[in-house]
Amino acid sequence: MKTILVAVLTLALAACGTVSPGERATFTRWGVMDQKCYGQGLYWYNPIGTSMNFVDVQVQAFEAKNLSAATRDIQEVHATVVVNYSLDSENCHKLLTEVGHQYREKILYPALQDALKAGTAHFAIGEIIKERSRLREEVTKALQVRVRPFYIVVADSGVNLTNLDGAKAYMAAVEQKQIAEQNVITATRNAESAKAAATGVADAAREAAKGAADATRATAQATADALRIEAAARADYNAKISASLTPILIQNRAIDAWSSGGSQVPHIVSSQGGLLIQVPMPTVKKEEK
């Protein structure tokens, strides 16, 4: 009976705690923390002299606003930095023992401030604007080194830089310089395009003129060829006619013409010497009967 009474009294005095997914728990007994992190589950413990501490080991976001740093060329910059981190689930008891629940204020914030300064020191102000991703990598690496001994884990892509700016006047000058450089590049490209277009028009005009000249030359050549062929044909014809006019042929043609009833002798007379003369002859009238 006494045993049952003690058990009931113990259960009445006992407390229970539930560790949810993404959490770890530690127990502190009479001021001394257990050297263990307890995972997901239901735990009974004696509330007299024992306390249960919960630790979130999921990925969490920590934001630090308006952090200041200096660049390699001694220009002041300001940034808002967001860090995605998690706690070491196997050593959460050590974190609470060595640092406590204020690890963000004690460890994470100052480490982030220091990491940003270490990162910006590698860049000039103009390089920070152009090489933002490289700066983020530098800050991430520096932060990982600083928080790892305190059981805080920062992923390789865990740091994001937002609202990164420098002295407003200097930043405006840098921006204007970049705009001017871009305008020069654009103007150069436009000039090259216009030059290419003009060259194309000139080439087309030159080809058209060349085509017209070629056509004119072809026409002239064809005309000359036609005239040459015609002249050759005439010369050949005349040569053949001249070759065919023998003295006997000429005499026969004269006799034929005379005997054909003409009123006068032929105008062409040939002799053995080849001399051609015209001999007008009087008209002979026939006597009337």
C-alpha positions as CSV (number, residue, x, y, z in Angstrom):
1,M,0.0,0.0,0.0
2,K,2.8,2.3,0.9
3,T,4.6,1.5,-2.4
4,I,1.5,2.4,-4.4
5,L,1.1,5.6,-2.5
6,V,4.8,6.6,-3.2
7,A,4.3,5.8,-6.9
8,V,1.2,7.9,-7.1
9,L,2.9,10.8,-5.2
10,T,5.9,10.5,-7.5
11,L,3.7,10.7,-10.6
12,A,1.8,13.6,-9.2
13,L,5.0,15.5,-8.5
14,A,6.6,14.5,-11.9
15,A,6.4,16.7,-15.0
16,C,6.7,15.8,-18.6
17,G,8.1,17.6,-21.6
18,T,7.8,17.0,-25.3
19,V,10.6,17.6,-27.8
20,S,9.1,18.4,-31.2
21,P,10.8,17.9,-34.6
22,G,13.4,20.5,-35.2
23,E,14.1,20.9,-31.5
24,R,16.6,19.6,-29.0
25,A,16.3,19.7,-25.2
26,T,18.7,19.7,-22.3
27,F,18.0,19.0,-18.6
28,T,19.6,21.0,-15.8
29,R,19.5,19.2,-12.5
30,W,20.2,21.2,-9.4
31,G,22.1,23.8,-11.4
32,V,24.2,21.3,-13.4
33,M,23.4,20.7,-17.1
34,D,23.4,17.2,-18.5
35,Q,26.1,16.8,-21.1
36,K,23.6,15.6,-23.7
37,C,21.1,16.9,-26.2
38,Y,17.8,15.1,-26.2
39,G,16.0,14.5,-29.5
40,Q,12.4,14.3,-30.5
41,G,10.1,12.5,-27.9
42,L,8.3,12.6,-24.6
43,Y,10.3,13.0,-21.4
44,W,9.3,12.6,-17.7
45,Y,11.4,14.4,-15.1
46,N,11.2,15.5,-11.6
47,P,10.3,19.2,-11.5
48,I,11.9,19.6,-8.1
49,G,15.5,20.7,-8.8
50,T,15.3,19.9,-12.6
51,S,14.5,22.1,-15.5
52,M,14.1,21.4,-19.2
53,N,15.6,23.7,-21.8
54,F,14.6,23.7,-25.5
55,V,16.8,24.6,-28.4
56,D,15.6,25.3,-31.9
57,V,18.0,23.5,-34.4
58,Q,16.2,24.4,-37.6
59,V,17.5,27.0,-40.0
60,Q,16.8,30.5,-38.7
61,A,17.3,33.9,-40.1
62,F,19.2,36.7,-38.3
63,E,19.2,40.2,-39.6
64,A,21.7,42.9,-38.8
65,K,20.9,46.4,-40.0
66,N,23.1,49.3,-41.0
67,L,26.4,47.6,-40.4
68,S,29.4,49.8,-41.3
69,A,32.7,48.9,-42.9
70,A,35.5,50.3,-45.0
71,T,36.7,49.4,-48.5
72,R,40.3,49.0,-49.6
73,D,40.3,52.6,-50.9
74,I,39.1,53.8,-47.5
75,Q,35.5,54.5,-48.5
76,E,32.8,53.9,-45.9
77,V,30.0,51.5,-46.8
78,H,26.9,50.4,-45.0
79,A,24.9,47.2,-45.4
80,T,22.0,45.2,-44.0
81,V,23.1,41.6,-43.7
82,V,20.8,38.6,-43.4
83,V,22.3,35.3,-42.1
84,N,20.7,31.9,-42.4
85,Y,22.1,29.7,-39.7
86,S,21.4,26.7,-37.6
87,L,22.7,25.3,-34.3
88,D,24.8,22.2,-33.9
89,S,22.1,19.6,-32.9
90,E,24.7,17.3,-31.3
91,N,26.3,20.0,-29.1
92,C,23.4,22.3,-28.2
93,H,24.2,21.6,-24.5
94,K,27.7,23.0,-25.0
95,L,26.3,26.1,-26.6
96,L,24.0,26.7,-23.7
97,T,26.7,26.0,-21.2
98,E,29.4,28.2,-22.7
99,V,27.3,31.0,-24.2
100,G,23.7,30.7,-23.2
101,H,20.5,31.6,-25.0
102,Q,21.9,35.1,-25.9
103,Y,24.2,33.6,-28.5
104,R,22.8,36.0,-31.2
105,E,23.8,39.1,-29.3
106,K,27.0,37.7,-27.9
107,I,28.4,35.8,-30.8
108,L,26.5,36.1,-34.1
109,Y,26.1,39.9,-34.3
110,P,29.8,40.9,-33.5
111,A,31.1,38.1,-35.7
112,L,29.0,39.3,-38.6
113,Q,30.2,42.9,-38.1
114,D,33.8,41.7,-38.1
115,A,33.3,39.4,-41.2
116,L,31.8,42.3,-43.2
117,K,34.8,44.5,-42.4
118,A,37.1,41.7,-43.4
119,G,35.3,41.2,-46.7
120,T,35.0,44.8,-47.8
121,A,38.7,45.3,-47.1
122,H,39.5,43.2,-50.2
123,F,37.6,45.5,-52.6
124,A,37.6,49.1,-53.8
125,I,34.3,50.9,-53.7
126,G,33.8,50.4,-57.5
127,E,34.6,46.7,-57.3
128,I,32.0,46.2,-54.5
129,I,29.3,47.4,-56.8
130,K,30.4,45.2,-59.7
131,E,31.6,42.2,-57.6
132,R,28.7,41.9,-55.1
133,S,28.6,38.1,-55.3
134,R,32.3,37.8,-54.6
135,L,31.9,40.1,-51.6
136,R,29.1,37.9,-50.3
137,E,31.4,34.8,-50.6
138,E,34.2,36.6,-48.7
139,V,31.8,37.7,-45.9
140,T,30.3,34.1,-45.7
141,K,33.7,32.5,-45.3
142,A,34.9,34.9,-42.7
143,L,31.7,34.4,-40.7
144,Q,31.8,30.7,-40.8
145,V,35.3,30.7,-39.3
146,R,34.2,33.0,-36.5
147,V,31.1,31.2,-35.4
148,R,32.0,27.6,-35.9
149,P,33.8,27.3,-32.5
150,F,30.5,28.3,-30.8
151,Y,28.4,25.5,-32.4
152,I,26.7,27.9,-34.9
153,V,26.6,26.6,-38.5
154,V,26.4,29.0,-41.5
155,A,25.8,27.4,-44.9
156,D,27.9,28.4,-47.9
157,S,24.9,30.4,-49.3
158,G,23.8,31.6,-45.9
159,V,24.8,35.3,-46.1
160,N,22.8,37.9,-48.1
161,L,23.8,41.5,-48.5
162,T,20.9,43.9,-48.8
163,N,20.9,47.7,-49.0
164,L,24.6,47.8,-49.7
165,D,25.7,51.4,-50.3
166,G,28.5,53.8,-49.7
167,A,28.9,57.6,-49.4
168,K,26.0,58.9,-51.5
169,A,28.1,61.4,-53.4
170,Y,30.8,58.9,-54.2
171,M,28.2,56.2,-55.2
172,A,26.5,58.8,-57.5
173,A,29.8,59.6,-59.2
174,V,30.6,55.9,-59.7
175,E,27.1,55.4,-61.1
176,Q,27.5,58.3,-63.5
177,K,30.9,57.0,-64.7
178,Q,29.3,53.6,-65.4
179,I,26.5,55.2,-67.3
180,A,29.0,57.2,-69.3
181,E,31.0,54.1,-70.1
182,Q,27.9,52.3,-71.2
183,N,26.9,55.3,-73.4
184,V,30.3,55.2,-75.1
185,I,29.9,51.5,-75.8
186,T,26.4,52.0,-77.2
187,A,27.5,54.9,-79.4
188,T,30.4,52.9,-80.7
189,R,28.1,50.0,-81.6
190,N,25.7,52.4,-83.3
191,A,28.5,54.0,-85.3
192,E,29.7,50.5,-86.4
193,S,26.2,49.6,-87.4
194,A,25.8,52.8,-89.4
195,K,29.2,52.3,-91.1
196,A,28.2,48.8,-92.0
197,A,24.9,50.0,-93.5
198,A,26.6,52.8,-95.5
199,T,29.2,50.3,-96.7
200,G,26.4,48.0,-97.9
201,V,24.6,50.8,-99.8
202,A,27.9,51.8,-101.4
203,D,28.6,48.3,-102.4
204,A,25.2,47.9,-103.9
205,A,25.6,51.2,-105.8
206,R,29.0,50.1,-107.0
207,E,27.6,46.7,-108.2
208,A,24.7,48.4,-110.0
209,A,27.1,50.8,-111.8
210,K,29.4,47.9,-112.7
211,G,26.4,46.0,-114.0
212,A,25.3,49.0,-116.1
213,A,28.8,49.4,-117.5
214,D,29.1,45.7,-118.3
215,A,25.7,45.9,-120.1
216,T,26.9,49.0,-122.1
217,R,30.1,47.3,-123.0
218,A,28.3,44.1,-124.0
219,T,25.9,46.1,-126.3
220,A,28.8,48.0,-127.9
221,Q,30.7,44.8,-128.4
222,A,27.7,43.1,-130.0
223,T,27.2,46.1,-132.3
224,A,30.8,46.1,-133.3
225,D,30.7,42.4,-133.9
226,A,27.6,42.8,-136.1
227,L,29.2,45.5,-138.1
228,R,32.4,43.6,-138.5
229,I,30.5,40.5,-139.7
230,E,28.5,42.6,-142.1
231,A,31.7,44.3,-143.5
232,A,33.4,41.0,-143.9
233,A,30.4,39.6,-145.7
234,R,30.3,42.6,-148.0
235,A,34.0,42.3,-148.7
236,D,33.7,38.7,-149.4
237,Y,30.8,39.3,-151.7
238,N,32.6,42.0,-153.6
239,A,35.7,39.9,-153.8
240,K,33.7,37.1,-155.4
241,I,32.0,39.5,-157.8
242,S,35.3,41.0,-158.8
243,A,36.8,37.6,-159.3
244,S,33.9,36.5,-161.6
245,L,34.2,39.6,-163.9
246,T,36.5,38.2,-166.6
247,P,37.1,40.0,-169.9
248,I,35.1,37.5,-171.9
249,L,32.2,37.7,-169.4
250,I,32.1,41.5,-169.7
251,Q,32.2,41.4,-173.5
252,N,29.4,38.9,-173.6
253,R,27.3,41.0,-171.3
254,A,28.0,44.1,-173.5
255,I,26.9,42.2,-176.6
256,D,23.8,40.9,-174.9
257,A,22.9,44.4,-173.9
258,W,23.5,45.8,-177.3
259,S,21.5,43.1,-179.1
260,S,18.6,43.4,-176.8
261,G,17.2,46.3,-178.7
262,G,18.7,49.1,-176.7
263,S,19.0,52.6,-178.1
264,Q,22.7,52.8,-177.3
265,V,25.7,50.7,-176.8
266,P,26.6,49.6,-173.3
267,H,28.3,52.1,-171.1
268,I,31.0,49.6,-170.1
269,V,33.6,48.5,-172.6
270,S,36.5,46.2,-171.7
271,S,39.8,45.9,-173.6
272,Q,42.6,43.5,-173.2
273,G,44.5,46.0,-171.0
274,G,41.6,46.1,-168.5
275,L,40.7,49.7,-169.1
276,L,37.1,50.6,-168.6
277,I,35.7,53.6,-170.6
278,Q,32.3,54.9,-171.5
279,V,31.6,55.4,-175.2
280,P,28.4,57.3,-176.0
281,M,27.1,56.3,-179.4
282,P,24.5,58.2,-181.5
283,T,21.1,56.8,-181.7
284,V,20.5,55.1,-185.1
285,K,16.9,55.5,-186.3
286,K,15.4,53.0,-188.7
287,E,14.3,54.2,-192.1
288,E,10.6,54.3,-192.8
289,K,9.4,52.3,-195.7
